[in-house]
Amino acid sequence: MSRTRPARTPLALLLLTLLALPATGQEENVPAQPPAETEKPTPYDDRLTRLSEIIGAVHYLRNLCSVDGEPEWRQSLQALLDAETQTEPKRRARLTAAYNRGYRSFASVYTSCTAAAVRAEENYRNEGATLATEITARFGN
């Protein structure tokens, strides 16, 4: 995903120029701005991050060993993101990064389907199922 820089407008350049000028005649007791709204983590964020990483790993390994590919693993993460991070872009970014970390960690090791890749996929899938069960049993509505 590439990021593009926003175009600088004349107003933005004017503001940057004004900010660069030395301050004169300002009061010393200027009230501080309220702190930016902080994100409130859920008690299961660590587990959810690990689950995202597992989904990424399983997605890579299942597609490595399957002729047709299995897009449902990527789709399951998308559904998880949609349900858990609608108004929290930082949280969404963390879960996406965890997914990518899981995917890339196995992409750097396995380039073909081997018995070890199949075993790793099975172990990760079992761990993911356990995590999903724990999260929903303990924190589900």
ZAMARGU-4260 file (C-alpha; in steps of 0.2 Angstrom, whole numbers, plus 5000, padded with zeros to 4 digits):
<rodrens>
0) 5000/5000/5000 | 5008/5016/4995 | 5005/5033/5003 | 5005/5049/4993 | 5009/5065/5001
5) 4995/5078/5001 | 4998/5092/4990 | 5004/5108/4998 | 4992/5122/4996 | 4996/5141/4997
10) 4987/5141/5014 | 4997/5127/5021 | 5013/5136/5015 | 5007/5152/5023 | 5004/5143/5040
15) 5021/5135/5039 | 5029/5152/5036 | 5019/5160/5051 | 5024/5146/5062 | 5042/5148/5058
20) 5042/5167/5063 | 5048/5171/5081 | 5035/5173/5094 | 5032/5190/5101 | 5020/5197/5113
25) 5013/5180/5118 | 5007/5177/5136 | 5016/5164/5146 | 5001/5156/5154 | 4993/5150/5138
30) 4981/5135/5143 | 4987/5118/5136 | 4977/5110/5123 | 4967/5095/5129 | 4976/5079/5126
35) 4972/5069/5110 | 4959/5056/5113 | 4968/5040/5118 | 4963/5023/5112 | 4955/5012/5125
40) 4962/4994/5123 | 4950/4979/5125 | 4955/4966/5138 | 4957/4954/5123 | 4968/4964/5112
45) 4983/4954/5114 | 4974/4938/5110 | 4966/4946/5095 | 4983/4952/5089 | 4989/4934/5090
50) 4974/4928/5081 | 4977/4940/5067 | 4995/4934/5066 | 4989/4916/5065 | 4977/4920/5052
55) 4991/4927/5041 | 5002/4912/5044 | 4988/4900/5040 | 4983/4910/5024 | 5000/4909/5017
60) 5003/4890/5022 | 4986/4885/5015 | 4988/4894/4999 | 5006/4886/4997 | 4999/4869/4999
65) 4983/4871/4990 | 4982/4871/4971 | 4966/4882/4970 | 4971/4894/4984 | 4959/4898/4999
70) 4954/4916/5000 | 4943/4914/5015 | 4957/4916/5027 | 4960/4933/5021 | 4942/4936/5020
75) 4940/4930/5038 | 4953/4944/5044 | 4943/4957/5034 | 4927/4952/5043 | 4937/4953/5060
80) 4944/4970/5056 | 4926/4976/5050 | 4918/4970/5067 | 4932/4975/5079 | 4940/4991/5072
85) 4926/5002/5063 | 4931/5018/5073 | 4949/5014/5078 | 4961/5016/5064 | 4977/5013/5075
90) 4969/4996/5081 | 4965/4991/5063 | 4983/4995/5058 | 4990/4984/5073 | 4979/4969/5068
95) 4984/4971/5049 | 5002/4972/5054 | 5000/4956/5064 | 4992/4947/5050 | 5006/4953/5038
100) 5019/4948/5051 | 5012/4930/5051 | 5010/4929/5033 | 5028/4935/5029 | 5036/4925/5043
105) 5031/4909/5034 | 5034/4916/5016 | 5052/4919/5021 | 5054/4901/5026 | 5043/4890/5015
110) 5043/4892/4996 | 5035/4875/4993 | 5023/4864/5002 | 5033/4852/5013 | 5028/4840/5027
115) 5034/4853/5040 | 5024/4867/5031 | 5008/4856/5033 | 5012/4852/5051 | 5015/4871/5055
120) 4998/4875/5046 | 4989/4862/5057 | 4997/4868/5073 | 4993/4886/5069 | 4976/4882/5064
125) 4973/4873/5080 | 4980/4887/5090 | 4969/4899/5081 | 4954/4889/5084 | 4958/4888/5103
130) 4961/4907/5104 | 4944/4911/5094 | 4935/4899/5106 | 4943/4907/5122 | 4939/4925/5115
135) 4921/4922/5111 | 4918/4911/5127 | 4926/4924/5139 | 4922/4941/5130 | 4908/4937/5118
140) 4891/4944/5120
</rodrens>
